[in-house]
Amino acid sequence: MKPNFVQKVTNWGNFPIVEKEMKSDDSVSKIKQFVRENNEVIARGNGRCYGDASLGEHIFSTKRLNKFISFDRLNGIIECESGVLLSEVLEVSVPQGYFLYVTPGTKFVSVGGAIASDVHGKNHHAEGCFSEYVIEFKLLNENSEVITCSREENSDKFWATIGGMGLTGIILSAKFKLKNIESAYIRQESIKAENLDEVFKLFDESEDWTYNVAWIDCFQKGRNLGRSILMRGEHALKAELPSNLQKKSLKLKEKFKPTVPFYFPGFVLNTLTIKIFNFLYYNKQTKKQLNNFIDYETFFYPLDVINDWNKIYGKSGFIQYQMVIPKENGKEGMRQILDAIAKSGNGSFLAVLKLFGKDNPLAYNSFPKEGYTLALDFKVNKGLKKLVDQLDTIVEKFGGRIYLTKDSMSKSSLTNYLQNVDSSKFVSLQHKRIINNH
C-alpha cells in the first residue's frame, strides 16, 4: 500500500474542498489493514457525486478495483470490481446487446457508488432503482471481514448497504443483471409544456413510457411557472431505425468531446446568462412535439459529452439540490419550490423533473419515494444557504426528503433517514454533519 499522505479532495461540485488522507489499492489484504488501522473510514468511487458523502478523515479510493470478473452473455449477468465505471460496463455490454437497467445522469460513476447511492434514472416509475437488479456483492465490513451479501445471504447487510452511503463498509465487487436491447438508440418524443399544470398532465399521460424526464425553466413566474420540455423514450428496435442506422445498430459513431479548459470567472454565470440559456434551450425546439431517434449517450448523458463541464461554475463550485415530494402533494410542492427559486434570483439551467414510482420497502435507505423529484444546480454564493433553508422548509412541509448523494447543506431532519448502518468505523463528513446538527 502506498504511504500515508494528505491531499486536497473534492467531489464533482468542487464544494466543499477538504484536506484528508486518501489511499487506493487492489490488494484485499492491504485494504483490510487500512480499515483495521483507521477509524472514520469512507469509500470513494470516481468522485462524481455532488455533495460531501464520500469525503472523510480517511478515504479509500476504489479506483484500482477496476477489473471485470465475468460476463454471462446468455443471461446478461455481469460481475466486476466496485471501481469499474458504468461507462466501462456500457463499452463491454452494448455491443453484445445489453444495457443497464437503471442509470443516473452520468455514466462516469462507479458500480460501488451506484449501489451505495442506490442510483435512479429516468425510469424509476417503470423499473425502480439500481438495487432491483443487483444479485450480490462482496462487502468488507467493520470487522475487516469480507462477506457476500444478497437477498438470501447476509440480507440485513445487503439492504442496509443499498443506499447506505458507504456507512456499512467497502463494497469490493458486485454482480448484477443487464437488460436486452436491439440497438444503441432511443426513440424519443419531446413535448413543450407552457407551465407546471401542463407538464404534470404530460407526466400522467406518459406513465406507460419507460423513460420520462422534463427540463424546467426555473426562472419563469406567474402563468408560465414551470415552463418545460418533457422528453420520453424507449429503446429503439432495430427494425424501426432509419436504414442508415440499422447496419451498425449497436455501435455509436465517434464524437468530438470538447473540454472546458479552465474555471470560468465568477461573473460569467449569472442571472442574465442563465435566463438567456433557458430562453434559447426552450425555443430551440420550434414545434410543439418532436419525434426522433437519438443515441443513448445523448438521451441519458447529455453533459458527459463535455469534459470538465463543472468548471463552468467557477472556482467557488456549485451544489446540486435534489428533493422528492410525495405524489399527492407533488404539484403544489413543486409550485412553491419553483416560486422560491424564481424570487431568489439563484436560477439553475440544469433543472430536471422526474416521476418516481412506488418505493421498495426492503430498500429502506434508498432515496426515492412515490412522487416527483426535482434536481437543480446552484452556483455557490453568499445567498445560497438562505435559499437552501427555504427549499428545505418547503420540502419538509410537504413530507419530502432530499437526496444524500447530492447534499452538502441541508437540514438534518431531511437527511437523517439512514438505518442499520455502522457509525463507529465507516463515517463520512456528511454523516458527521448530520449527527452534529441534531
C-alpha positions in Angstrom: 0.0 0.0 0.0 1.2 3.5 -0.8 2.5 5.6 2.2 0.1 7.9 4.0 -0.4 11.3 2.5 -2.8 14.1 2.8 -4.2 15.8 -0.2 -7.0 18.2 -1.3 -10.1 16.2 -2.1 -13.4 17.3 -3.5 -16.3 15.9 -5.5 -17.8 17.0 -8.8 -19.3 20.2 -7.4 -15.9 21.4 -6.2 -17.7 22.2 -2.9 -16.6 21.5 -0.2 -12.8 21.1 -0.6 -11.1 19.2 2.2 -7.5 18.1 3.0 -7.7 14.5 4.0 -5.8 11.2 3.7 -6.7 9.2 0.6 -5.4 5.8 -0.4 -6.1 3.3 -3.2 -5.1 -0.3 -3.6 -6.3 -3.5 -5.3 -5.0 -5.9 -2.6 -7.7 -7.1 -0.3 -5.2 -7.8 2.5 -3.9 -4.2 2.3 -7.5 -2.8 2.2 -8.3 -4.8 5.3 -5.1 -3.4 7.0 -6.2 0.1 6.2 -9.6 -0.4 7.7 -8.2 -2.0 10.8 -5.6 0.8 11.4 -8.0 3.7 10.9 -11.3 4.9 12.3 -13.7 7.1 10.3 -13.0 5.4 7.0 -15.2 6.1 4.0 -15.0 4.6 0.5 -14.9 6.8 -2.6 -15.6 5.8 -6.2 -15.0 8.2 -9.0 -15.9 11.4 -7.1 -18.8 12.2 -9.4 -21.3 12.8 -6.6 -22.1 16.4 -5.8 -22.1 16.5 -2.0 -19.7 15.6 0.8 -20.8 12.0 1.1 -17.6 10.3 0.1 -15.3 12.7 2.0 -14.0 11.8 5.4 -10.9 11.6 7.6 -9.5 8.5 5.9 -10.7 8.0 2.4 -10.3 4.7 0.5 -10.5 5.2 -3.3 -11.8 2.2 -5.2 -10.3 3.4 -8.5 -7.8 0.5 -8.6 -10.6 -2.0 -8.1 -11.3 -1.7 -11.8 -11.4 -5.3 -13.2 -14.2 -7.3 -14.8 -14.7 -10.7 -13.3 -17.2 -12.4 -15.6 -19.9 -11.7 -18.2 -22.6 -14.2 -18.8 -23.7 -13.1 -22.2 -26.5 -15.7 -22.4 -28.3 -14.3 -19.3 -27.0 -10.8 -19.3 -25.3 -11.0 -15.9 -22.0 -9.1 -15.3 -19.7 -9.3 -12.3 -17.0 -6.7 -11.7 -15.0 -5.0 -9.0 -16.6 -2.0 -7.4 -14.4 0.7 -9.0 -15.5 -0.2 -12.5 -17.4 2.7 -14.1 -20.8 2.4 -15.7 -19.2 3.8 -18.8 -16.9 0.8 -18.9 -19.8 -1.6 -18.3 -21.6 0.0 -21.3 -18.4 -0.3 -23.5 -18.5 -4.1 -22.9 -22.2 -4.7 -22.8 -23.8 -2.5 -25.5 -22.0 -4.2 -28.5 -23.4 -7.5 -27.1 -26.9 -6.2 -27.0 -27.2 -5.3 -23.3 -27.8 -2.1 -21.4 -28.0 -1.0 -17.8 -31.5 -1.5 -16.3 -31.0 1.8 -14.3 -28.5 4.6 -14.9 -28.1 8.0 -13.4 -27.4 11.2 -15.5 -23.7 10.4 -15.8 -22.0 7.2 -16.9 -18.8 8.1 -15.0 -19.9 6.7 -11.6 -18.5 3.5 -10.1 -20.6 0.4 -9.6 -19.9 0.6 -5.9 -21.1 4.2 -5.8 -24.2 3.2 -7.8 -25.1 0.7 -5.0 -24.2 2.9 -2.1 -26.4 5.7 -3.5 -28.9 3.2 -5.0 -29.0 5.4 -8.1 -32.2 6.0 -10.0 -32.8 7.2 -13.5 -35.5 8.4 -15.9 -37.4 5.1 -15.5 -37.9 4.7 -11.7 -41.7 4.7 -12.2 -41.3 1.7 -14.5 -38.2 -0.2 -13.4 -37.2 1.1 -10.0 -33.6 1.7 -8.7 -30.2 0.1 -9.4 -30.7 -2.2 -6.5 -33.6 -4.0 -8.1 -31.0 -5.7 -10.5 -28.1 -6.3 -8.0 -27.7 -10.0 -7.4 -25.0 -9.9 -4.8 -21.9 -8.0 -3.7 -18.8 -8.6 -1.6 -18.5 -6.2 1.4 -15.6 -5.5 3.6 -17.3 -4.9 7.0 -16.4 -3.1 10.2 -14.5 -6.2 11.4 -12.3 -6.3 8.3 -14.2 -9.4 7.1 -15.2 -10.0 3.5 -18.8 -11.2 3.4 -21.1 -12.0 0.5 -24.4 -10.0 0.7 -27.5 -10.9 -1.3 -31.3 -11.2 -0.7 -30.6 -14.7 0.8 -27.2 -14.4 2.4 -26.4 -11.6 4.9 -29.6 -10.0 3.8 -29.5 -7.5 6.7 -26.2 -6.1 5.4 -27.4 -6.3 1.8 -30.4 -4.0 2.4 -28.5 -1.7 4.8 -25.8 -1.2 2.2 -28.3 -0.4 -0.6 -28.5 3.4 -0.4 -26.4 3.3 2.8 -23.9 5.9 1.5 -20.8 3.7 2.4 -21.5 3.6 6.1 -21.7 -0.3 6.3 -18.3 -1.0 4.7 -16.4 -1.0 1.5 -18.0 -2.8 -1.5 -15.3 -4.8 -3.2 -17.2 -6.3 -6.2 -20.8 -6.8 -7.4 -22.8 -9.0 -9.7 -25.9 -7.5 -11.4 -28.3 -8.0 -14.3 -28.5 -6.2 -17.6 -31.4 -5.7 -20.0 -31.6 -6.8 -23.6 -31.6 -4.2 -26.3 -31.6 -4.3 -30.1 -29.9 -1.0 -30.7 -27.9 1.7 -29.1 -30.6 4.3 -30.0 -33.7 5.7 -28.2 -37.0 6.5 -29.9 -37.7 9.9 -28.3 -40.6 12.3 -28.2 -40.0 15.8 -27.0 -43.1 17.9 -26.0 -43.1 21.5 -24.9 -45.2 22.5 -21.9 -46.2 26.1 -21.2 -46.5 25.7 -17.4 -46.4 23.3 -14.5 -50.0 22.2 -14.9 -49.3 21.1 -18.5 -46.1 19.2 -17.7 -47.8 17.3 -14.8 -50.6 16.3 -17.2 -47.9 15.1 -19.7 -46.3 13.0 -16.9 -49.7 11.4 -16.2 -50.1 10.6 -19.9 -46.6 9.2 -20.2 -46.5 6.7 -17.4 -46.6 3.8 -19.8 -43.3 5.0 -21.4 -40.2 3.5 -19.9 -38.3 6.8 -19.7 -39.6 10.2 -18.7 -37.8 13.4 -17.8 -38.6 17.1 -18.1 -36.2 20.1 -18.3 -37.7 23.1 -16.5 -37.0 26.8 -16.9 -36.9 27.7 -13.3 -36.8 31.5 -13.9 -40.4 31.7 -15.1 -43.2 33.1 -12.9 -46.9 33.5 -13.0 -48.8 31.6 -15.7 -45.5 30.4 -17.2 -44.2 28.9 -13.9 -42.8 25.5 -14.7 -42.4 26.1 -18.5 -40.6 23.0 -19.6 -39.8 20.3 -22.2 -40.8 16.7 -21.4 -38.7 14.0 -23.1 -39.9 10.5 -23.1 -38.3 7.5 -24.7 -38.0 3.8 -25.4 -35.1 1.6 -26.6 -35.4 1.5 -30.3 -35.9 -1.8 -32.1 -33.5 -2.4 -34.9 -36.4 -2.7 -37.5 -37.8 0.8 -36.6 -34.5 2.6 -37.1 -33.7 4.6 -40.2 -31.9 2.5 -42.8 -28.6 4.4 -42.3 -28.5 3.3 -38.6 -29.6 -0.3 -39.0 -26.3 -1.7 -40.3 -24.4 -0.9 -37.1 -27.3 -0.6 -34.7 -25.3 -1.4 -31.6 -22.3 0.8 -32.4 -22.1 4.5 -31.9 -20.2 6.9 -34.1 -17.1 8.5 -32.5 -17.9 12.0 -31.3 -15.8 15.1 -30.7 -15.9 15.9 -27.0 -14.9 19.5 -26.1 -13.2 20.3 -22.9 -13.7 23.3 -20.6 -10.1 24.3 -20.2 -10.2 26.5 -17.1 -12.5 27.6 -14.3 -14.9 30.3 -15.6 -14.6 33.7 -13.9 -17.4 34.2 -11.3 -19.3 36.8 -13.3 -19.9 34.6 -16.4 -22.7 32.5 -14.8 -25.3 35.0 -13.5 -29.0 35.6 -13.6 -28.9 37.2 -17.1 -26.7 34.4 -18.7 -28.9 31.7 -17.2 -32.1 33.4 -18.4 -30.6 33.6 -21.9 -29.6 30.0 -21.9 -33.1 28.9 -20.7 -34.8 31.1 -23.4 -32.6 29.5 -26.1 -33.0 26.0 -24.8 -36.8 26.2 -24.7 -37.1 27.9 -28.1 -34.6 25.8 -30.0 -37.4 23.3 -30.4 -39.7 25.2 -32.7 -42.5 22.6 -32.8 -44.8 21.6 -30.0 -43.8 18.0 -30.4 -40.7 16.5 -32.0 -40.2 12.8 -32.7 -36.7 11.4 -33.5 -34.1 8.8 -32.8 -31.1 9.7 -30.8 -28.2 7.6 -29.4 -28.2 6.5 -25.8 -25.4 8.9 -24.8 -27.4 11.9 -26.0 -30.5 10.8 -24.2 -29.1 9.6 -20.9 -25.8 11.5 -20.6 -26.1 14.9 -22.3 -23.4 16.6 -20.1 -20.9 13.8 -20.4 -20.0 14.9 -23.9 -18.3 18.0 -22.4 -15.2 17.1 -20.4 -14.8 19.1 -17.1 -18.1 20.9 -17.5 -18.1 21.5 -13.8 -15.5 24.3 -14.3 -18.3 26.4 -15.8 -19.4 27.3 -12.3 -16.0 28.8 -11.4 -13.6 28.0 -8.5 -16.3 28.6 -5.9 -18.1 25.5 -7.1 -21.7 24.5 -7.1 -24.2 22.3 -5.4 -26.9 20.1 -6.8 -30.1 20.2 -4.7 -32.4 17.3 -5.3 -35.6 16.5 -3.4 -38.6 14.3 -3.7 -42.2 15.3 -2.7 -44.9 12.7 -2.4 -47.2 12.4 -5.3 -50.3 13.7 -3.6 -48.5 17.0 -2.8 -46.3 17.0 -5.9 -47.8 19.8 -7.9 -48.3 22.3 -5.1 -44.9 21.4 -3.6 -43.1 22.0 -6.9 -45.0 25.2 -7.4 -43.7 26.6 -4.2 -40.2 25.3 -4.8 -40.0 27.0 -8.3 -41.6 30.2 -7.0 -39.0 30.4 -4.2 -36.2 29.9 -6.7 -37.5 32.4 -9.2 -37.8 35.1 -6.5 -34.3 34.3 -5.1 -32.5 35.0 -8.4 -30.5 31.9 -7.9 -31.6 30.2 -11.1 -30.5 26.8 -12.4 -30.1 26.0 -16.0 -29.9 22.3 -15.2 -33.4 21.8 -13.6 -34.6 18.3 -14.1 -38.0 16.9 -13.1 -38.8 13.2 -12.9 -41.5 10.9 -11.7 -40.8 8.2 -9.0 -43.0 5.1 -8.8 -43.6 3.1 -5.7 -40.6 2.7 -3.5 -39.2 -0.7 -2.5 -39.9 -1.1 1.3 -37.0 -3.5 1.6 -34.5 -0.9 0.4 -35.2 1.3 3.4 -32.1 3.5 2.9 -32.9 4.3 -0.7 -33.9 7.9 -1.5 -36.9 7.5 -3.9 -40.4 7.5 -2.7 -43.5 7.7 -4.8 -43.8 11.2 -6.1 -41.9 13.9 -8.1 -38.3 14.7 -7.8 -36.5 17.9 -8.9 -32.8 18.3 -9.3 -31.2 21.7 -9.6 -27.7 23.1 -9.9 -26.8 26.2 -8.0 -23.6 28.2 -8.1 -22.1 28.6 -4.6 -22.6 32.2 -3.4 -23.3 34.1 -0.2 -27.1 33.9 -0.5 -27.3 30.2 -1.4 -27.6 28.8 2.2 -30.6 31.0 2.7 -32.3 29.6 -0.4 -31.4 26.0 0.6 -33.0 26.6 4.0 -36.2 28.0 2.3 -36.3 24.9 0.0 -35.7 22.6 2.9 -38.7 24.1 4.8 -41.0 23.6 1.8 -39.8 20.0 1.2 -40.3 19.2 4.9 -43.8 20.8 5.0 -44.9 18.5 2.2 -43.4 15.3 3.7 -40.5 15.1 1.2 -36.8 14.5 1.7 -33.5 15.3 -0.1 -31.0 13.0 -1.8 -28.0 12.3 0.3 -25.7 11.8 -2.7 -26.2 15.4 -3.7 -26.4 17.0 -0.3 -23.8 19.3 1.4 -26.0 22.0 3.0 -29.5 20.7 4.0 -31.2 20.3 7.3 -30.5 17.2 9.3 -34.3 16.5 9.7 -34.4 15.9 5.9 -31.3 13.8 5.6 -31.3 11.6 8.7 -33.2 8.6 7.2 -30.3 6.1 7.2 -31.0 3.0 9.2 -28.9 0.0 10.4 -25.5 1.5 9.3 -22.4 1.2 11.4 -21.4 4.7 12.6 -18.2 3.8 14.5 -15.9 2.7 11.7 -17.3 4.0 8.4 -18.0 7.7 8.7 -18.3 10.5 6.1 -18.1 14.3 6.6 -21.8 14.3 5.6 -22.7 11.8 8.3 -20.8 13.8 11.0 -22.5 17.0 9.8 -26.0 15.4 10.1 -25.2 13.9 13.5 -23.8 17.2 14.8 -26.9 19.1 13.6 -29.1 17.2 16.0 
